[in-house]
Amino acid sequence: MADIETKGEEVVHNEGIDGVDHGVSGLSKGQFIHARETALSATRDPWTVLKENVRVLLAIISVQSSALIFGIETVFLNALVGNQAFCKTMGYYIPATDSYFVEAWKISMWAGVYAVSQFVGQLLTASMCDRFGRRYGLYAVSLITYIGVTLEVVSPNFKVYTVAKVVMGIATGALTVSVPTYVAEVAPREIRGGALGVFSFNVTFGALIGSLITYAGNQAYPSVTDNRGWKIPLYVGLAAPTISIVGMLLTVAESPYWLTLKGRSDDAIKSIRRLYPRKSDIEVNEEAELLVYTVEMERQQRAANASISIFECFKGINLRRTFIASLPSLTAQLCGNALVQVYSTYFFTLAKIENALAASCVVSALGLVGAIASYFMVENKTIGRFWLLFASVTVITICMLGIGIVNSAYGGVINKQGGFVLVFFVALYNVASSMGAVPGWAYLGESASVQLRAKTSALASSTNAIIGGFWNIVLPYELAAIGPTTGYMFAGFGVLTTLAVWFLIPELSGRTYAEMDELFEKKVPARKFKSTICTGDYGNHHEGGQ
């Protein structure tokens, strides 16, 4: 590390200051001690850190803006079939109703290829980010999104539109890996949870935008011969990658962690200076030393190198870390998100709410309020990630139970009063699930080891996509058979998920990655993570009480 002065001290290559083989190549004894002290130092006030690091905040916002297309595309998957010009292009004419219709099998096919290609995109992007860098993975997302949306716009029939869905699936799958991986590695630990949680906010906000522009397109161009009604919303979809790529070109530097993993310490220092221009040379060197310390100590523990198979995510300590990265972001999928999304319009109808779109927008807006509120809690030392997640999964479980009870109480024939109760549970569910999504994405991005972060993010995201795809296939049949009584089933899953969160998901707020490595290496129980005092010793014992 040419830019880090050793001041004449002996450089530690194999044997550390205490005679232990640390393997912290390139750090002097003094630097090793100082890096360990930095890794164990107390956190600062998040608002102070936020104000001091505007440049990295702008980089995070630029990167996270690409998540808007995820929400927009999710809405387009179903909303565009409400446009007659779209149905004429993709479907067929029904003389009896004098209208055009898109067959159910085509809609199912689009959903299926979209889900499968998301999985492919996630795995490919994990390898790309590890091999070529986190930044190139981000640029690839924008490029693929441009191609996918362009194909959607010019689609003359359902076959080309299907190809477009494959491309968009790859794009959205790629961003669920590249975005949290990059943000987790550049965000200061004091604001890391909130920075990662911006992803869920942008997905929800994107869905709201998608609903509004689709409705506006239908109202402005209702003619069956006017394709602008469904193409203009797609043009708006191009705005997300445009905003993202312009912002990234102005603010984003390569992840210093990735550069350190590749042995490019001088480049890592340049990246730190670009992302944190207000840091002094001393502070930049301290940050670089901490990166080397974290990466090399991790390598020593795992006896690893820069090229690690994805199968390492399922071995030893890494299996636990993969589970912790995966479960929090899955809680909504496991606890009835599909039921709420499928039946919300039906519940609005039961409550005699005439404008279902307006009601959907209000419910989505409440979800945004929940997400915003969670940003004030996710880094709070009293609440943090765990209690926010635990409260979320508890509330959404109660909502599922409530939906089932209401349906049973009315014998399946629900009146206006019962409909309002169901709408209340839907709104409460959206608020609670949005609040839980913020720590969910935080866990996904920060739980893995540095060397396996991209691969672990891919596994966690793909598991989410697989479970979501499973419910998309199974739930319509179950809903046709028993209707909202399905709430009881999801309430049961909710109880199991709540127990799993309590016993298996630790509190990670405010921890450096070196501290996390130590806690996992020591096999500290989940409920003792917060109280355990880290020492820099990666032994197999732990300190601290409940």
Residue pairs with C-beta under 8 A, 6 or more apart in sequence:
1 26
1 265
1 266
1 269
1 288
1 292
2 265
2 266
3 265
3 266
3 269
3 285
3 288
4 26
4 31
4 265
4 269
4 285
4 288
4 289
5 285
6 28
6 30
6 31
7 28
7 30
9 28
9 29
9 30
9 31
10 28
10 29
11 26
11 27
11 28
12 22
12 24
12 25
12 27
12 28
12 29
12 31
12 32
13 23
13 25
13 26
14 21
14 22
14 23
15 21
15 22
16 22
16 24
16 29
16 32
17 29
17 32
17 33
21 300
22 32
22 296
22 297
22 300
23 296
23 297
23 299
23 300
24 32
24 35
24 292
24 293
24 296
24 297
24 300
25 292
25 296
26 265
26 292
27 35
27 289
27 292
27 293
27 296
31 289
32 293
34 286
34 289
35 286
35 289
35 290
35 292
35 293
36 293
36 514
36 536
38 286
38 289
38 290
38 293
38 512
39 290
39 293
39 294
39 512
39 514
39 515
39 534
39 536
40 512
40 514
40 515
40 534
40 535
40 536
43 189
43 190
43 510
44 190
45 190
46 190
46 191
46 194
46 379
49 188
49 190
49 191
50 57
50 191
52 278
53 188
53 191
53 276
53 278
55 251
55 274
55 275
55 276
55 277
55 278
56 186
56 187
56 188
56 275
56 276
57 191
57 195
58 247
58 250
58 251
59 186
59 247
59 248
59 251
59 252
59 253
59 275
60 183
60 186
60 187
60 195
60 198
61 198
61 247
62 243
62 244
62 246
62 247
62 248
62 250
62 251
62 252
63 138
63 179
63 182
63 183
63 244
63 247
63 248
63 252
64 179
64 183
64 195
64 198
64 199
64 202
65 202
65 240
65 243
65 244
65 247
66 138
66 141
66 142
66 145
66 175
66 179
66 240
66 241
66 244
67 175
67 179
67 198
67 199
67 202
67 203
67 206
68 202
68 203
68 205
68 206
68 209
68 240
68 243
69 145
69 149
69 171
69 172
69 175
69 206
69 237
69 240
69 241
70 172
70 175
70 176
70 202
70 203
70 206
71 202
71 203
71 204
71 205
71 206
71 207
71 208
71 209
71 210
72 206
72 207
72 209
72 210
72 236
72 237
72 240
73 168
73 172
73 206
73 210
73 237
74 203
74 206
74 207
74 210
75 206
75 207
75 210
75 211
75 214
76 152
76 210
76 214
76 233
76 234
76 237
77 110
77 111
77 114
77 165
78 107
79 210
79 211
79 214
80 86
80 214
80 230
80 233
81 87
81 90
81 102
81 107
82 214
82 218
83 214
83 217
83 218
83 229
83 230
84 99
84 100
84 222
84 223
84 224
84 229
85 221
85 223
85 224
85 225
85 226
85 227
85 228
85 229
85 230
86 102
86 227
86 229
86 230
87 99
87 100
87 101
87 102
88 100
88 224
88 225
89 155
89 156
89 157
89 227
89 230
90 102
90 106
90 155
90 157
90 158
90 161
91 100
91 101
91 102
91 103
91 106
91 158
92 100
92 101
92 103
93 99
93 100
93 101
94 100
94 101
100 224
102 158
106 158
109 162
110 161
110 162
110 165
111 469
111 472
112 469
113 162
113 165
113 166
113 169
114 165
114 166
114 168
114 169
115 169
115 465
115 466
115 468
115 469
115 472
116 169
116 469
117 165
117 166
117 167
117 168
117 169
117 170
117 173
118 169
118 170
118 172
118 173
118 176
118 462
118 465
119 173
119 462
119 465
119 466
120 169
120 170
120 173
121 144
121 169
121 170
121 171
121 172
121 173
121 174
121 177
122 173
122 174
122 176
122 177
122 458
122 461
122 462
122 465
123 310
123 458
123 462
124 170
124 174
125 137
125 140
125 141
125 173
125 174
125 177
125 178
125 454
125 458
126 177
126 310
126 454
126 455
126 457
126 458
127 454
128 136
128 137
128 140
129 136
129 137
129 177
129 178
129 181
129 182
129 258
129 454
130 307
130 454
130 455
133 254
133 255
133 258
134 178
134 181
134 182
134 185
134 254
134 255
134 258
134 454
135 182
135 248
135 252
135 253
135 254
135 255
137 174
137 177
137 178
137 181
137 182
137 454
138 178
138 179
138 182
138 244
138 248
138 252
139 245
139 248
140 174
140 178
141 171
141 174
141 175
141 178
141 179
141 241
141 244
142 241
142 244
142 245
142 248
144 167
144 170
144 171
144 174
145 168
145 171
145 240
145 241
146 238
146 241
147 167
148 164
148 165
148 167
148 168
148 170
148 171
149 164
149 168
149 234
149 237
149 238
149 241
150 238
151 160
151 161
151 163
151 164
151 167
152 161
152 164
152 165
152 168
152 234
152 237
153 231
153 234
153 235
154 160
155 161
155 164
173 461
173 462
173 465
176 457
176 461
176 464
176 465
177 454
177 457
177 458
177 461
178 454
179 199
180 196
180 199
180 441
180 444
180 445
180 457
181 255
181 445
181 453
181 454
181 457
182 252
182 255
183 192
183 195
183 196
183 198
183 199
183 445
184 192
184 196
184 445
184 446
184 453
185 255
185 256
185 257
185 258
185 450
185 453
186 255
186 256
186 275
187 195
187 196
189 510
189 511
189 512
190 379
190 510
191 379
192 379
192 442
192 445
192 446
193 378
193 379
193 384
193 385
193 438
193 439
193 442
193 446
193 509
194 375
194 378
194 379
194 438
194 442
196 438
196 441
196 442
196 444
196 445
196 446
197 371
197 374
197 375
197 378
197 437
197 438
197 439
197 441
197 442
199 441
200 371
200 434
200 437
200 438
200 440
200 441
201 368
201 371
201 372
201 434
201 438
203 437
204 364
204 367
204 368
204 371
204 434
204 437
205 368
206 240
207 364
208 361
208 364
208 365
208 368
209 236
210 233
210 237
211 357
211 360
211 361
211 364
212 361
213 232
213 233
213 236
214 230
214 233
215 357
216 233
217 228
217 229
217 230
217 232
217 233
218 229
220 228
220 229
220 232
221 228
221 229
221 232
222 229
223 229
253 270
253 271
253 274
253 275
254 267
254 271
255 271
256 268
256 269
256 271
256 272
256 275
256 287
256 288
256 291
257 268
257 291
257 294
257 295
257 450
257 453
259 265
259 267
259 268
259 271
260 268
260 288
260 291
260 292
260 295
261 295
261 306
261 450
261 451
262 306
263 306
265 288
265 292
268 288
268 291
269 284
269 285
269 288
272 279
272 284
272 287
272 288
273 279
273 284
276 283
276 284
276 287
279 287
290 512
290 514
293 514
294 450
294 512
294 513
294 514
294 517
295 450
295 451
297 514
297 517
297 538
298 304
298 449
298 450
298 451
298 517
299 305
299 451
301 517
301 521
301 538
302 312
302 449
302 451
304 312
304 451
306 451
308 451
308 452
308 455
310 455
310 458
310 459
312 318
312 452
312 455
313 319
313 321
313 322
313 448
313 452
313 455
313 456
313 459
314 322
317 520
317 521
317 523
318 448
318 449
318 452
318 456
320 520
321 447
321 448
321 449
321 452
321 456
321 520
322 447
322 448
322 456
322 459
322 460
323 504
324 443
324 447
324 504
324 505
324 506
325 443
325 444
325 445
325 447
325 448
325 456
325 457
325 459
325 460
326 444
326 459
326 460
326 463
326 464
327 443
327 497
327 500
327 501
327 504
327 505
328 385
328 389
328 436
328 439
328 440
328 442
328 443
328 444
328 501
328 505
329 437
329 440
329 441
329 443
329 444
329 460
329 461
329 464
330 440
330 463
330 464
330 467
330 497
331 389
331 392
331 393
331 396
331 433
331 436
331 440
331 497
331 501
332 396
332 433
332 436
332 437
332 440
333 464
333 467
333 468
333 471
334 467
334 490
334 493
334 494
334 497
335 393
335 396
335 397
335 400
335 433
335 490
335 493
335 494
335 497
336 396
336 399
336 400
336 403
336 429
336 486
336 487
336 490
336 491
336 493
336 494
337 433
337 468
337 471
338 468
338 471
338 472
338 475
339 400
339 403
339 475
339 479
339 484
339 486
339 487
339 490
340 399
340 426
340 429
340 430
342 475
342 476
342 479
343 426
343 479
343 484
344 360
344 363
344 426
345 356
345 360
347 419
347 422
347 423
347 426
348 356
348 359
348 360
348 419
348 423
349 356
349 419
350 414
350 415
350 416
350 418
350 419
350 422
351 416
351 419
351 420
351 422
351 423
352 416
352 419
353 359
353 423
359 423
362 427
363 426
363 427
363 430
364 430
366 427
366 430
366 431
367 430
367 431
367 433
367 434
368 434
369 431
369 434
370 430
370 431
370 432
370 433
370 434
370 435
371 434
371 435
371 437
371 438
373 435
374 388
374 434
374 435
374 436
374 438
374 439
375 438
377 383
377 384
377 388
377 435
378 384
378 385
378 388
378 438
378 439
378 442
378 509
379 509
379 510
380 509
381 509
381 510
384 439
384 507
384 509
384 510
384 530
385 439
385 442
385 443
385 507
385 508
385 509
386 439
386 501
386 505
386 506
386 507
386 509
386 530
387 507
388 435
388 436
388 438
388 439
389 436
389 439
389 440
389 443
389 501
389 505
390 498
390 501
390 502
390 505
391 432
391 435
391 436
392 432
392 433
392 435
392 436
392 439
393 436
393 494
393 497
393 498
393 501
394 498
395 428
395 429
395 432
396 429
396 432
396 433
396 436
396 494
397 490
397 491
397 494
397 495
397 497
397 498
398 491
399 425
399 426
399 428
399 429
399 432
400 429
400 487
400 488
400 490
400 491
400 494
401 487
401 488
401 491
401 494
402 421
402 425
402 487
403 422
403 425
403 484
403 487
404 484
404 485
404 486
404 487
404 488
404 491
405 487
406 414
406 418
406 421
406 422
406 425
406 484
407 414
407 483
407 484
407 485
407 487
408 485
409 418
410 418
412 483
412 485
414 422
414 484
422 484
442 508
443 505
443 508
444 457
444 460
444 461
445 453
445 457
446 508
446 513
446 516
447 456
447 508
447 516
448 455
448 456
448 457
449 456
449 517
450 513
475 486
478 486
478 489
479 486
502 527
503 526
503 527
504 526
505 526
506 519
506 524
506 526
506 527
506 529
506 530
507 529
507 530
508 516
508 529
509 530
511 519
514 534
514 536
515 534
517 538
518 534
518 535
518 536
518 537
518 538
519 529
519 532
519 534
519 542
521 538
521 539
521 540
522 532
522 538
522 539
522 540
522 541
522 542
523 540
523 542
524 532
524 542
524 544
525 542
527 546
528 542
528 544
528 545
528 546
531 544
531 545
531 546
532 542
532 543
532 544
533 543
533 544
535 543
